[in-house]
Amino acid sequence: MDRIVLDTNCLLASLSRKGNFFNVWRGLIEGKFALCYSNDILLEYEEIISMKTNAEIATHVIQAIVNSPYTIKIDPRDNYGGCR
């Protein structure tokens, strides 16, 4: 399975069903690839999504990422956590 890291703006753009990049979010949910994330990335996702939408949506997105079997939590100090 391919592994990716999403820029916060890319993640935000992928959340709208009407958007051109919804296939990225759908691909994550369907397991077409694995999303690599760190604690710092999650904090940034939550902050920006809360600002651009609201805290409830941000919480749901973060929970979906953390609870997905298609995500990999990494420690960036640990040789990219295997997400090269």
FENLIN-V687464 format. One record per run of one state. SS is the DSSP state (@ for helix, = for strand, . for the rest). FROM is the first residue (numbers start at 1). TO is the last residue. If there is no record, write none. Layout:
# FENLIN-V687464
<<SS | FROM | TO> <SS | FROM | TO>>
This chain:
# FENLIN-V687464
<<. | 1 | 2> <= | 3 | 4> <. | 5 | 7> <@ | 8 | 14> <. | 15 | 21> <@ | 22 | 30> <. | 31 | 33> <= | 34 | 37> <. | 38 | 38> <@ | 39 | 52> <. | 53 | 54> <@ | 55 | 67> <. | 68 | 70> <= | 71 | 73> <. | 74 | 78> <@ | 79 | 82> <. | 83 | 84>>
